[in-house]
Amino acid sequence: MPPSPASAPALLACDLDGTLLDHESAPIPGARGALEELVRAGALFAVVTGRPLRSARRATAALGVEPIVFACYHGALIALPGGAVLRHLPVPPGPGRAVIAGGLDAGVAVTVWDVDEPRELEPGADYADEPGASASRLVLHGDPATVARLLTGLREEWAGRLRVSPIRPGFIGVFAPQVDKGDALRFVAAHLGVPMTRTAACGDGTADETLLAAAAVRIAVGGEPHELGHLEDVVVADWTRLPDVLRTRVLPLL
């Protein structure tokens, strides 16, 4: 039987880059102490990130606080710290093969992340068996102008059938259409027996909008005006204030 709302735990789901980590991938000052305090008080800590699982593990090791769950590739792969997979939403092979063909033909490289193992395909490579049935994401990368043109075309061609997102100049991520950070939070909360009314989330950019929108407590990391400032009841906090905001906003859920 799931716990009653009064006795249920609370869940804090955080993005990594730009949120708990600075632009050099170093933990922000005070983050570890705030997270450790919340975990001691009974909060469940989860990471929801665009990073691969191996990279997210390294980041949280540097942070010094291990999450109870990792939701990686924007939620395409949800796993326990030991590596056991709770959910995997792979790129559909047919559309994925078409994306790979278009990228290689345009002269850019493609990285196929098979669950959490990368394989590199260079222009001219044989892609007949790619991406297979277990690709967490495809990353097209190369000349920024070429990749920008591909981004526009892929979004138009695969709207509703694939999720196509910019990563940074010269890089595009391609995912299954249902991959979404907010959906990942709902899945993790259900798995842990946490009502959505007892969830908190923090993130720093548009990739985190659905994550924050799904949570009861919403923390947007950065300065004012913030691109997530339109969300209802959102609290905006820069890195210097984030540890204290985590305490004041999450502790009342416990």
N, C-alpha and C positions, 0 to 999 in steps of 0.2 A: 504494500500500500504506500503511495507517495506521501511524503510528510505534509502536514497541514501548513497553510501559509504562516501561521504563528511560529511553527517550529522549524520551518524550512531554512536552509542556509541561504546566504547571499552570494552572488556571483559577480566578480569584477572581470570584465573582458577588455584587454588593452591591445591596441596596435603597438608595433615596436618602433619603426623608423620615424623620426620626427615627433614621437610621443614619449616613450620611455628611453629612447636612444637619441642622441644628438646627430648632427649631420656627418659626424665622423664615426658613427656607430658606437660611441661611448655612452654608458649609462648617464642620465642626467643626475646632477647632484641631489641627494636626498631621496631618490626614487626607491632605492633598496630599503632604506629604513621605513618608509611609508608602507611599502608592500609587506614587509615582514610584520609590521604592527597589525595590519589588516588581516593577514593570514593567521596570526596568533589569536586575534579576536574572533576568528571563525569564518572569515571570507574565503571563498574558493576563487583562485586566480587562474584565468585562462588567457592565452595569447591568441589573437586573431590578426593574421599578418599576410602580406603578399609573398613573404619569403618562403623558400623551400624549408622542409622540416629540418634538415641538417644545419642550415644556416640559422634558423630560429633557435635551435638547441644551443648553438655556440653563443648567440646573443644573450640568451637567458642565463647561461653559465657565467658570462661576464657580469650580468646584472646581479647575480647571486641569489635569485629567487626562482625556484622551479615551478612552472605552471602545473596545474592538474590535468590540463588538456592543451594541445596545440591544434589550432585551426590554421592551416597553411594554404598558400596559393589562393588567398581570398576565401578560403572555405572549401576548396576542391578536395583537400585531404585533411581529415580530422583524425588525430592520433593521440594516444597516451604517451607519456614521457618515455616509456620503454619501447615504443615503436609499434605497439598493437594498433591496427587501423580500425577506427570506429565507423568511418564513412569515407567513400571515395567516389567522386563524380568525374569520370574521365572525359576527355574530349572525344566526341563521336568520331570513329575512325574515318568514315566517308568524307564528311566535311573537313576533318583534319588533314586528310591526304590532299584534298584540293587546295587548302591553304598552304601546305608545304610546297606543292607544285608551283603555285603562283609566286611564292617567295623565292624559291631557287631559280625559277625562270627570270625573275626580276634582278637576280644577281646578289641577293642577300642570303646570309646563312640562317639556319634554323636549329635551335636547340629543342630537342624532345625530352621532356622530363617524364620518364617512365616511372610512375609513382613518385619516387624521390631520387632517381638515378638519371643524370643527364647524358644524352647522346648528341653529338654535333653532326649536322649535315651541312656540307658546303655546296655551293652551286656546282652542278654537274654530278652530284651524288645520286646513287640509286635509292629511290624512296618508295619502291613498290610495296614494301611491307610496313611502311610508316603511316601513321604513328602507332599502329597496334591498338589494343583495346584497353590500355591502362595508362594513358598519358594524362598526367595531372594538368599540364599546360604545354603549349608551344610558345617559344620565344623567337620572333623574327628580329634579326639584328644586322645592321650594316650602315651604309651611307645614310645619314639622317634625312636628306631630302627624298631619297628613294623610299625609305621607311615611312615617311610622312605621307607620301602619295599612296602607299599600300594601305596605311591605316584608314584613309578616307574610303578607298575602294572596298576594303574588307568589311568595314562597318555597314556600308550600303548593301553589299551582296549577301552578308550573313546575318542581317538584323533579325533577331528573334530565334536564330538557330545556333549562334555561337556568341560568346561574350568576347569582344575585341577591345582591348584597353591599352593606352599608351603607358609605358613604364618610365622612360626618360628619353631624351632625344636619341634616335637611332635604335630604339627597342620597342617592340610591341608584344604584349601577352595575349594569348588566345586560350579560352577556357570553354568548358561546357556551358550551355546557355543559362542553366539554373544556379551557377556559382555566384554567391552573394554573401557578403560579410554578415548582414542582418540575419539571413537564413541560417548561417553557421552559428550565430549566437543562439537562435531559437533551438537548434538541434542540440547544442552543448547544454543549454539550460534544461531541456527535457531529459537528456541522458543523465544529468546530475540530480534531477528532481527539484530544480529551482524554479519557482513561479517567475514569470517575466516581470512581475511587479517588484521582484527583489533582485533585479539585475542592474548593473552599472557598466558603462562603457566609456572609454576615452580613445580619441583618435585625433589626427591633425589635419586631414584633407578630405577631398571629395570622395576618395576611395573608401573612406570610413563613414560616409553619410548614412548608409543603410544600417551599419552597426550601431551608431548612436541613436538613430530613429527607432530601432527595435527595443532599446533599453529604457528602463524607467528613470535612471539617472544618467545624464548626458554631459560629458566633459569634452570640450573642444580645446585642443592644445595649440597655443599660438597667441598672436596679438590681435588686438581690435583694429579695424573691423575684421571679423573672421568669416571665411567662406562657408562655415557651418553655423554661423550666428543666427540664421533664419529658423533653425530647429526650435521647437517649443521647449521652454524650460532649460535650454542649454546653458552651461556655465563655461565661460571662456577663461582659460588660465595659461599664462606663459610658463616656460620651464621652471622659473624661479618660484612660482606659486603652486605648481602642480602637486608636490608632495602634501602640502597643507590642504589643498582642495580635495585630494583623494581621501584624506582623513575625515574632513568635515562632511563630505557628501556620501561616503560609503559606510562609515561607522554607524550612522542612524539606521541602516538596513539590517544591522546585526542584532 
